[in-house]
Amino acid sequence: MSSMCPQRPASNRGIWKKMEAHVRKWGSSEEVLHVVTGPVLGEGLATIGSNNVSLPDYFFKGILDYSAPDYKAIGFVLPNRVSNAPLRQYAMAVDEVEVA
C-alpha cells in the first residue's frame, strides 16, 4: 500500500500547494483538525508508467474541526491541472464531496 498518488506538476506546484498551505494554517490555529485527502477515481483515466497507474483528473480534501462548541467542516474538489482560480471556487459541503 502507498499513500501516494500521481499529481500533475502544474497542480502540485499551484492550486494544491495553496490548499496545503491553508490546511497548515488552519491546523496551527485549531485545537484538533482532521483531514482526509484522496483521488477522485473513475473509468477512462489516463495512466502512467509500466504499471499503468491511474492519473486522476481531480483530488478531494475534507477538513473537520471537531472541537466543541463549534464543529466545522468544509470540502474541496480540486483539478489535477493548472488553475488560477481562488480556492473558494472549489469549496463545498462535505456531502457534495462524497458524490463528486
C-alpha positions in Angstrom: 0.0 0.0 0.0 1.1 3.5 -0.7 -0.1 6.9 0.4 1.0 8.5 -2.8 -1.0 9.3 -6.0 0.4 10.9 -9.1 -0.2 14.6 -9.5 0.5 16.8 -12.5 3.3 19.3 -11.7 1.0 22.3 -12.5 -1.4 21.2 -9.8 1.1 20.1 -7.2 3.0 23.4 -7.6 -0.1 25.6 -7.9 -3.6 25.1 -6.6 -2.7 22.1 -4.5 0.2 23.9 -2.9 -2.2 26.8 -2.0 -4.6 24.3 -0.4 -1.9 22.6 1.6 -0.7 26.0 2.9 -4.3 26.8 4.1 -4.6 23.5 5.8 -1.4 24.0 7.7 -2.5 27.5 8.7 -5.9 26.2 9.9 -4.1 23.3 11.7 -2.0 25.7 13.7 -5.0 27.8 14.8 -7.4 24.9 15.7 -7.1 22.5 18.6 -7.9 19.4 16.6 -8.2 19.2 12.9 -9.0 16.0 10.9 -8.0 16.0 7.2 -8.9 13.3 4.6 -7.4 13.5 1.2 -7.6 11.3 -1.9 -8.0 11.0 -5.6 -11.3 11.1 -7.4 -11.2 7.9 -9.5 -13.4 6.7 -12.3 -13.4 4.9 -15.6 -11.2 6.1 -18.5 -8.5 7.9 -16.6 -5.1 8.4 -18.2 -2.4 6.1 -16.9 1.4 6.5 -16.4 4.3 4.1 -16.1 4.7 0.4 -16.9 2.2 -0.5 -14.1 -0.5 1.8 -15.7 -1.1 3.8 -12.5 -4.2 5.9 -12.9 -3.7 9.7 -13.2 -6.8 11.3 -11.5 -8.4 14.3 -13.0 -9.4 15.6 -9.5 -8.4 15.2 -5.9 -10.6 15.8 -2.8 -9.9 17.1 0.6 -12.3 17.1 3.6 -11.4 19.1 6.7 -13.2 18.7 10.0 -12.7 20.9 13.1 -14.1 18.6 15.8 -13.6 20.9 18.7 -16.5 22.0 20.9 -18.5 24.1 20.9 -18.5 24.8 17.2 -17.9 21.8 14.9 -17.0 22.9 11.4 -16.4 21.1 8.1 -15.5 22.0 4.6 -14.7 20.0 1.5 -12.8 20.8 -1.7 -12.5 19.0 -5.1 -9.5 20.4 -6.9 -8.5 19.8 -10.5 -5.3 17.9 -11.2 -4.1 20.6 -13.6 -3.2 24.2 -13.7 -5.7 26.5 -12.1 -5.5 30.2 -11.2 -9.0 30.2 -9.6 -9.3 31.1 -5.9 -9.7 28.2 -3.6 -13.2 29.3 -2.6 -14.3 28.4 -6.1 -13.7 24.7 -5.2 -15.1 24.8 -1.7 -18.2 22.8 -1.0 -20.1 21.0 1.7 -18.6 17.6 2.7 -21.8 15.9 1.4 -21.1 17.3 -2.0 -17.5 15.9 -2.0 -19.0 12.5 -1.3 -20.8 12.4 -4.6 -18.1 14.1 -6.7 
